[in-house]
Amino acid sequence: MFGIISRLLMYGDVDKDSILYSLGEIYRRFESGEYEKTELISDVKRQVKRLLVLATDQGFNDNLWHNYIAYFLMTNENPFSLVCEKNTISGGTVTELVRDDMKLIRQLFDYDFTELENALGINCLSILKDYRSVPKNTFMYNKNVSGKVRAFSKELEAAKDDEQFYGAVTKFYYDVGVGMFGLNKAFRLSELDGGFDFRPINNMDQVTLDDLVGYEIQKQELIYNTQRFVDGAKANNVLLFGDSGTGKSTCIKAIVNRFYGQGLRMIEIYKHQFKYLSAIISRIKTRNYKFIIYMDDLSFEEHEIEYKFLKAVIEGGVETKPDNVLIYATSNRRHLIKETWSDRNDTDNSDDKHHSDTVEEKLSLVNRFGVAIRFTKPMPKEYNEIVRGLAKANGIDMPDDELILKAHQWEISHGGMSGRTAQQFINHISE
């Protein structure tokens, strides 16, 4: 195994803390004969435990070793895999070098641990090739990634020769992508040491636009803009504004679910993280995905200046905003920055010699969004339709008159008529 790993080129930069590298080191010691048996057994079992932990975190099943090698290929960001994501590639010197790597990786995929296990009197590696996971709550692992790993592993198992194995890998890169951006739909920022990293959002709500009853004009406008975006046409930043509980955030989640297969990804950031906007764009602008930078419940108090970071990014600054990035925001306010009565008082210039310029700067942010979609609270008739639609979707069998009466009794004491209130009512009466 160590000899195979050491001959890898494009995939040869194996993390020295990884399971694969550690097992390679175990085999190096084993094959050299320079080892103490008890110590080597302990080292093998340590790596098996790490593999089991990874299997739990990612929802692996069946052949854990095959799952692990598939996962290694899926997450290995190198010049070849990055070029392959969402692109068809053929010919060239690099492809020949990668074909050699794939022959070696296929040997690792089908590796026989019998010799090592017989020498040490263990079977903990071979037993993982027929693994049956304990049923667990899907929130304990990333269901989206798990499904991809297991399906890709089966495709690699079905490869009859090295060329088919290579084809399965490149097809995966083209269809899905590579690394965390290929495997996940949405991300948040994890701040560390004055910087940030992307953290996948596990098991994002599988809501669809059909789940949001009503608001057909608003949904179609959002679909049209997003479809243009993923198709590579000109598209606009979008502000969804209006009453709370009307489905603005739900629309964003649904649009990501709808267009994920076409390469759409979402990065959610909070107001205090706007200082990272330029750095975020710098890290994603060369990837072959379309990114929505999502800002939920966006608004600014008079003393907050984070909106300046947002304006700078939208306007482009010195560096033009790349074509693979748009900003989608939701807000309960039409005007995102709080405006005071003193702002309207043109005679009060005691603290600002250029008062009108300051007011214009505050009010101009919303104009940087090319599309503004308004969501208003439903009228009674619309609220009734939302309740009926949600009741049907949740299998609630109740006479219509009784359902509507109880729904209005609920909304009177729970914040008024809105899609959110209707959903809360349905949750309350569901079994």
KEKOLBA-735554 format. One record per residue (C-alpha): residue in three letters; x, z, y. Coordinates in steps of 0.5 Angstrom, whole numbers, padded with zeros to 4 digits, always signed. Layout:
% residues N
ALAXZY ...
***
This chain:
% residues 431
MET+0000+0000+0000 PHE+0006+0002+0005 GLY+0009-0005+0004 ILE+0002-0009+0005 ILE+0001-0005+0012 SER+0008-0006+0014 ARG+0007-0013+0013 LEU+0001-0014+0018 LEU+0002-0017+0025 MET-0004-0018+0029 TYR-0007-0012+0026 GLY+0000-0009+0025 ASP-0001-0004+0031 VAL-0004+0001+0026 ASP-0005+0008+0030 LYS+0000+0013+0026 ASP-0006+0018+0026 SER-0011+0014+0023 ILE-0013+0015+0015 LEU-0010+0008+0013 TYR-0003+0009+0016 SER-0003+0016+0013 LEU-0005+0014+0006 GLY+0001+0008+0007 GLU+0006+0014+0008 ILE+0003+0018+0002 TYR+0004+0011-0002 ARG+0011+0010+0001 ARG+0013+0017-0001 PHE+0010+0016-0008 GLU+0013+0010-0009 SER+0020+0012-0007 GLY+0019+0018-0012 GLU+0021+0023-0006 TYR+0015+0028-0007 GLU+0013+0034-0009 LYS+0007+0033-0013 THR+0003+0039-0010 GLU+0004+0037-0003 LEU+0002+0030-0004 ILE-0004+0032-0008 SER-0006+0036-0002 ASP-0004+0030+0003 VAL-0009+0026-0001 LYS-0014+0030-0001 ARG-0013+0031+0007 GLN-0014+0024+0008 VAL-0020+0024+0003 LYS-0024+0029+0007 ARG-0022+0025+0014 LEU-0026+0019+0010 LEU-0032+0024+0009 VAL-0032+0026+0016 LEU-0032+0019+0018 ALA-0037+0017+0013 THR-0042+0023+0016 ASP-0041+0021+0023 GLN-0042+0013+0022 GLY-0047+0014+0016 PHE-0043+0010+0011 ASN-0045+0009+0004 ASP-0044+0006-0003 ASN-0036+0004-0003 LEU-0033+0008+0003 TRP-0026+0005+0002 HIS-0030-0002+0003 ASN-0034+0001+0009 TYR-0027+0004+0012 ILE-0023-0003+0012 ALA-0029-0006+0015 TYR-0030-0001+0020 PHE-0022-0002+0021 LEU-0023-0009+0022 MET-0029-0008+0027 THR-0026-0004+0032 ASN-0019-0007+0032 GLU-0018-0010+0039 ASN-0013-0015+0039 PRO-0011-0021+0042 PHE-0015-0025+0037 SER-0021-0021+0036 LEU-0022-0021+0043 VAL-0022-0028+0044 CYS-0026-0029+0038 GLU-0032-0025+0040 LYS-0038-0029+0042 ASN-0033-0035+0042 THR-0032-0040+0036 ILE-0024-0041+0035 SER-0020-0046+0031 GLY-0013-0049+0030 GLY-0007-0046+0033 THR-0001-0042+0031 VAL-0005-0035+0032 THR-0010-0037+0027 GLU-0005-0038+0022 LEU-0002-0032+0023 VAL-0008-0028+0023 ARG-0010-0032+0016 ASP-0004-0029+0013 ASP-0006-0022+0016 MET-0013-0023+0013 LYS-0010-0024+0006 LEU-0006-0017+0006 ILE-0012-0014+0009 ARG-0016-0017+0003 GLN-0011-0014-0002 LEU-0012-0007+0002 PHE-0020-0008+0001 ASP-0019-0009-0006 TYR-0014-0004-0007 ASP-0013+0000-0014 PHE-0012+0007-0013 THR-0011+0008-0021 GLU-0003+0009-0021 LEU-0003+0014-0016 GLU-0009+0018-0019 ASN-0006+0018-0026 ALA+0001+0021-0023 LEU-0002+0026-0019 GLY-0008+0028-0024 ILE-0014+0027-0019 ASN-0020+0022-0018 CYS-0022+0023-0011 LEU-0020+0016-0008 SER-0023+0012-0014 ILE-0030+0016-0014 LEU-0031+0014-0006 LYS-0032+0007-0009 ASP-0039+0009-0011 TYR-0041+0014-0006 ARG-0048+0017-0005 SER-0049+0020+0002 VAL-0054+0026+0003 PRO-0060+0024+0006 LYS-0059+0026+0014 ASN-0063+0026+0020 THR-0061+0019+0024 PHE-0059+0023+0030 MET-0053+0026+0026 TYR-0050+0019+0026 ASN-0050+0012+0030 LYS-0055+0009+0026 ASN-0054+0002+0030 VAL-0046+0002+0028 SER-0048+0005+0021 GLY-0052-0001+0019 LYS-0047-0006+0022 VAL-0041-0003+0018 ARG-0045-0003+0011 ALA-0048-0010+0012 PHE-0041-0013+0014 SER-0038-0009+0008 LYS-0042-0013+0003 GLU-0041-0019+0007 LEU-0033-0018+0005 GLU-0035-0016-0002 ALA-0038-0023-0003 ALA-0032-0027-0001 LYS-0030-0031-0007 ASP-0023-0032-0004 ASP-0018-0031+0002 GLU-0021-0036+0007 GLN-0028-0034+0006 PHE-0026-0027+0007 TYR-0023-0030+0014 GLY-0029-0033+0015 ALA-0033-0027+0015 VAL-0029-0023+0020 THR-0029-0029+0025 LYS-0036-0030+0024 PHE-0037-0022+0025 TYR-0033-0023+0032 TYR-0037-0029+0034 ASP-0044-0026+0032 VAL-0043-0018+0034 GLY-0036-0017+0038 VAL-0031-0013+0037 GLY-0029-0005+0039 MET-0034-0001+0042 PHE-0037-0006+0046 GLY-0039-0010+0040 LEU-0042-0005+0036 ASN-0046-0001+0041 LYS-0052-0003+0046 ALA-0051+0003+0052 PHE-0045+0007+0055 ARG-0044+0013+0059 LEU-0038+0015+0063 SER-0034+0021+0060 GLU-0029+0024+0065 LEU-0022+0026+0064 ASP-0016+0028+0068 GLY-0018+0025+0074 GLY-0020+0018+0070 PHE-0026+0016+0065 ASP-0027+0013+0059 PHE-0033+0010+0056 ARG-0038+0014+0051 PRO-0043+0010+0047 ILE-0050+0013+0047 ASN-0052+0014+0040 ASN-0059+0012+0037 MET-0062+0009+0044 ASP-0069+0009+0044 GLN-0072+0003+0041 VAL-0077+0002+0046 THR-0080-0005+0047 LEU-0083-0008+0053 ASP-0090-0009+0049 ASP-0089-0001+0049 LEU-0090-0001+0056 VAL-0098-0002+0057 GLY-0099-0006+0063 TYR-0094-0008+0069 GLU-0094-0015+0066 ILE-0092-0018+0073 GLN-0086-0013+0074 LYS-0084-0014+0066 GLN-0084-0022+0067 GLU-0080-0022+0073 LEU-0075-0017+0070 ILE-0075-0022+0064 TYR-0074-0028+0068 ASN-0068-0025+0072 THR-0064-0022+0066 GLN-0065-0028+0062 ARG-0062-0032+0067 PHE-0056-0027+0067 VAL-0055-0028+0060 ASP-0055-0035+0060 GLY-0050-0035+0065 ALA-0054-0038+0071 LYS-0054-0034+0078 ALA-0058-0028+0077 ASN-0059-0022+0082 ASN-0058-0014+0082 VAL-0065-0011+0081 LEU-0068-0005+0084 LEU-0074-0002+0081 PHE-0078+0003+0085 GLY-0084+0006+0086 ASP-0088+0012+0083 SER-0085+0017+0078 GLY-0088+0016+0071 THR-0089+0009+0071 GLY-0084+0006+0067 LYS-0078+0004+0071 SER-0073+0007+0066 THR-0077+0005+0060 CYS-0077-0002+0062 ILE-0069-0002+0063 LYS-0068+0001+0056 ALA-0073-0005+0053 ILE-0069-0010+0057 VAL-0063-0008+0054 ASN-0066-0008+0047 ARG-0069-0015+0048 PHE-0062-0018+0050 TYR-0057-0014+0046 GLY-0057-0020+0041 GLN-0055-0025+0046 GLY-0049-0020+0049 LEU-0052-0016+0054 ARG-0049-0009+0054 MET-0051-0003+0059 ILE-0047+0002+0062 GLU-0051+0008+0065 ILE-0047+0012+0071 TYR-0049+0018+0076 LYS-0048+0018+0083 HIS-0042+0023+0083 GLN-0039+0017+0079 PHE-0040+0012+0084 LYS-0032+0012+0086 TYR-0031+0009+0079 LEU-0035+0003+0080 SER-0029-0002+0082 ALA-0025+0001+0076 ILE-0031+0000+0071 ILE-0032-0007+0073 SER-0024-0008+0073 ARG-0024-0006+0065 ILE-0030-0010+0063 LYS-0030-0017+0067 THR-0025-0020+0062 ARG-0030-0018+0056 ASN-0035-0024+0053 TYR-0041-0020+0054 LYS-0046-0019+0060 PHE-0046-0012+0063 ILE-0052-0008+0067 ILE-0049-0002+0071 TYR-0055+0002+0071 MET-0057+0007+0076 ASP-0063+0012+0074 ASP-0067+0015+0080 LEU-0062+0013+0085 SER-0063+0016+0092 PHE-0058+0019+0097 GLU-0059+0025+0102 GLU-0057+0024+0109 HIS-0050+0027+0108 GLU-0048+0024+0102 ILE-0044+0018+0103 GLU-0043+0015+0095 TYR-0048+0009+0097 LYS-0041+0006+0101 PHE-0038+0005+0094 LEU-0044+0002+0092 LYS-0045-0003+0098 ALA-0037-0004+0097 VAL-0038-0007+0090 ILE-0045-0010+0091 GLU-0042-0014+0097 GLY-0036-0016+0093 GLY-0030-0013+0098 VAL-0024-0016+0097 GLU-0025-0018+0090 THR-0031-0022+0088 LYS-0036-0018+0083 PRO-0035-0022+0076 ASP-0041-0026+0074 ASN-0042-0022+0068 VAL-0044-0016+0072 LEU-0050-0014+0075 ILE-0053-0007+0078 TYR-0060-0005+0076 ALA-0063+0001+0079 THR-0069+0005+0079 SER-0072+0010+0085 ASN-0078+0013+0087 ARG-0076+0011+0094 ARG-0077+0004+0097 HIS-0071+0006+0102 LEU-0065+0009+0098 ILE-0062+0013+0103 LYS-0066+0019+0107 GLU-0068+0017+0114 THR-0070+0023+0119 TRP-0074+0022+0125 SER-0068+0023+0129 ASP-0065+0016+0126 ARG-0071+0013+0129 ASN-0070+0016+0136 ASP-0066+0011+0140 THR-0065+0016+0146 ASP-0062+0021+0142 ASN-0055+0019+0142 SER-0051+0025+0143 ASP-0047+0025+0136 ASP-0046+0018+0135 LYS-0044+0012+0140 HIS-0046+0007+0136 HIS-0053+0010+0133 SER-0057+0003+0132 ASP-0051+0001+0127 THR-0051+0008+0123 VAL-0059+0007+0122 GLU-0058-0001+0120 GLU-0052+0001+0115 LYS-0057+0007+0112 LEU-0063+0002+0111 SER-0059-0004+0109 LEU-0057-0002+0102 VAL-0064-0004+0099 ASN-0063-0011+0102 ARG-0057-0012+0097 PHE-0061-0012+0091 GLY-0064-0019+0091 VAL-0070-0017+0087 ALA-0074-0011+0088 ILE-0080-0010+0083 ARG-0085-0005+0085 PHE-0088+0000+0080 THR-0095+0004+0083 LYS-0099+0009+0079 PRO-0105+0006+0075 MET-0112+0006+0078 PRO-0117+0009+0073 LYS-0119+0003+0070 GLU-0111+0001+0068 TYR-0110+0008+0066 ASN-0115+0008+0061 GLU-0112+0001+0058 ILE-0106+0005+0058 VAL-0109+0011+0054 ARG-0112+0006+0049 GLY-0106+0002+0048 LEU-0102+0008+0046 ALA-0107+0011+0042 LYS-0108+0005+0038 ALA-0100+0004+0037 ASN-0100+0012+0035 GLY-0106+0011+0030 ILE-0110+0016+0033 ASP-0118+0015+0031 MET-0122+0018+0036 PRO-0129+0015+0040 ASP-0127+0011+0046 ASP-0131+0016+0051 GLU-0128+0022+0048 LEU-0121+0019+0048 ILE-0122+0017+0056 LEU-0125+0024+0058 LYS-0120+0028+0055 ALA-0115+0023+0058 HIS-0117+0025+0065 GLN-0118+0032+0063 TRP-0111+0032+0062 GLU-0108+0028+0068 ILE-0112+0032+0073 SER-0108+0038+0071 HIS-0101+0034+0069 GLY-0099+0031+0075 GLY-0104+0025+0076 MET-0105+0018+0073 SER-0099+0015+0070 GLY-0096+0012+0064 ARG-0092+0018+0063 THR-0098+0023+0063 ALA-0102+0018+0058 GLN-0096+0018+0054 GLN-0096+0026+0054 PHE-0103+0026+0053 ILE-0102+0022+0047 ASN-0096+0026+0044 HIS-0101+0032+0045 ILE-0107+0030+0041 SER-0102+0027+0036 GLU-0102+0030+0029 
***
